[in-house]
Amino acid sequence: MRYQSVPSLLFNLRRISFSSSSLYSATQSHSQCTVIHCGGRDTQAMAMDASEETLRRAMADKQAAADVQGNAVRDLKVSGAAKADIDAAVEALNALKLEKSSIEKQLQAAITGGSSAGTLSRDAFRQAVGNTLERRLFYIPSFKIYRGVAGLYDYGPPGCAVKANVLAFWRQHFVLEENMLEVDCPCVTPEVVLKASGHVDKFTDLMVKDEKTGTCYRADHLLKDFCKDKLEKDLSMDAEKAAELKNILAVLDEFSAEELGAKIKEYGITAPDNKNPLSDPFPFNLMFQTSIGPSGLISGFMRPETAQGIFVNFKDLYYFNGNKLPFAAAQIGQAFRNEISPRQGLLRVREFTLAEIEHFVDPEDKSHPKFSDVAHLEFLMFPRKEQTSGQSAKRMCIGDAISEGTVNNQTLGYFIARVYLFLTQLGIDKERLRFRQHLANEMAHYAADCWDAEIECSYGWIECVGIADRSAYDLRAHSEKSGVSLVAQEKFSEPKEVEKLVIAPMKKELGLAFKANQKNVLEALEAMDEKEAMEMKSTLESQGEVEFHVCTLGKAVTIKKNMVAISKEMKKEYQRVFTPSVIEPSFGIGRIIYCLYEHSFYTRPSKAGDEQLNVFRFPSLVAPIKCTVFPLVQNQQYDQIAKRISMSLTAAGISHKIDITGTSIGKRYARTDELGVPLAITVDSTSSVTIRERDSKDQIRVSVEAVASVVKEVTDGSSTWTDVMWRFPTHMNASTDE
């Protein structure tokens, strides 16, 4: 995901949208567990927003009525009215205050995500998940003993395992199944590469500084926090003012530096730490700069994405693929962005893992041979028409979206559908996953169509995958800057008569005029497309000279009529040469993993009912450990059986852990449930063992010899837990449960 023409909309992977009405409701499942999850925004959002507006209006009306009644009580007292009349008026005033208090509580619940019985607020849910993740070492702040550095995190053992499993499935789902070419390119990138891609000039966020201390803040975050805080805490705010702040949140990404600065001044926003005045917003480039080599003469940057390595290798990859299109190249690697104010855990960090695909296709044929395999899939889509008309996302069949023209082409639609399958198979709740189309003002001028896979979590709707048809922009930019032609060919079975643009630079005149720069000017003239060349021809004929920008020189030069001849001729062609278009799915792995943590987390009461136990409902596909092995009691024979089972699990390639601590079996179950381990093997005899499933807590009895094969069946997906429960006797010993 890369540079687009509007600076505030660069690299949409950095965008996080705020949803003030995400609810976290507690519902009872069949196993009596408290499942804490986020309510579907698209089926509720409009109703919630309407409800909030209604409540704010009701609050204002009730406050006005209370003020009137309060004045009436004072007038009665001043006029010496009868006690009975005063008491009746006071009683009416108290009734109005109670009604206002009730509305206030409803409004607070609607804004913050609910705090009534049976619900958990968004912040409380986030804290519960975060505390569990850090305590169990899924991830922790980096350099913790030195007080850490914002935006940097270490993955602990279970976090590493989850990440490795997600990436392994990504390779299986995309690289292997789609026969992609995988590459691995350096993190350090020369400046010239990122100059061509647009990063050096445009990869920016708007920043403000504390005018007294010099502390830096991201400007849009300050405005966003102000609006969010006012909406959540100022319950007396009228509906019109609330609508104004909500509109700012909706269009914040479109604000220019001047508009952002004007809003910061209008609302009197100051430095959050000390209330000092702030500077006007100015752009800050997010790349980490470095120098390559001891001389320091070669400037470079830590790459802000992985995709440029694929583009600059296009020529070799095209040759490796037999000079045939379409083909896709993929890369997994670290990317670096010097965020101004990193926050929100894994969602906004300074070093992170990206998995990116560049699918090269003929711009005249963007059909996909496998589209029929996914055309029937239906999921939440949020086209720009629905966004601009104030509607919510709707379920659409991807085949219909293509035929109706909502999605630009089959290849783009195919990858949208494949991303949907990838995310839902990982464990992302399909009701909290939507594909949002970029609005016209979000897209770069060269892009044909762009969609984001957004996942709802406690922070709102988070963009986790971008799927964009970037046209031929990237290859053309690198062709022009490097002087190397990055094109594909289509050979004709018979030659075709075509009208051909002919650009004939006059080397002698160019040499006399530009001397050492002759080659740069000549190459730039030859690289012109038809539109640019014909405009130059027209200007030269009418004016005799034209200003011409040469990118490799970084300046404009004057081209005179005697320096170049431009014409069109009929020629026989034996092949068509063109610059391929690129369809780019780009995955923020850390964001996907964090949303998976939230979607998988729930609590359930302990057997005694005196505490809530945390559980991660990971699919076996991504679970950090597939099973655990517990000797029921400390017994040498049981320990030997446990070691024997461990060896058979290792031979079958199943990750597992033996727990021979002296704690109760119930506590050991609870510990592994908190890590999301799907199955637990309890050794309670020398001939057979029990296997317990995490979510249902059901157990079956299996022979020691068969246990590894049964676990492998379930964890690799060849059999379900229901399937194996039919084949083996159920174990009902309540003493081995929590």
Secondary structure, 3 states (H helix, E strand, C coil): CCCCCCHHHCCHHHCECCCCCCCEEEEECCCCCEEEEECCHHHHHHHHHHHHHHHHHHHHHHHHHHHHHHHHHHHHHHCCCCHHHHHHHHHHHHHHHHHHHHHHHHHHHHHHCCCCCCECCHHHHHHHHHHHHHHCCCEEECCHHHCCCCCCEEECHHHHHHHHHHHHHHHHHHHHCCCCEECCCCCEEEHHHHHHHCHHHHCEEEEEEECCCCCEEEHHHHHHHHHHHHHHHCCCCCHHHHHHHHHHHHHHHHCCHHHHHHHHHHCCCCCCCCCCCECCCEEEECCCEEEECCCCCEEEEECCCCHHHHHHCHHHHHHHCCCCCCEEEEEEEEEECCCCCCCCHHHCCCEEEEEEEEEEECCCCCCCCCHHHCCCCEEEEECHHHHHCCCCCEEEEHHHHHHCCCCCCHHHHHHHHHHHHHHHHHCCCHHHEEEEECCCCCCCCCCCEEEEEEEEECCEEEEEEEEEECCCHHHHHHHHHHCCCCCEEEEEEEEEEEEEEEEEECHHHHHHHHHHHHHHHHHHHHCCCHHHHHHHHHHHHHHCEEEEEECCCCEEEEEEHHHEEEEEEEEEEEEEEECCEEEEEEEEHHHHHHHHHHHHEEEEECCCCCCEEEEECCCCCCCCCCEEEEECCCCHHHHHHHHHHHHHHHHCCCCEEECCCCCCHHHHHHHHHCCCCCEEEEECCCCEEEEEECCCCCEEEEECCCHHHHHHHHHCCCCCHHHHHHHCCEECCHHHCC
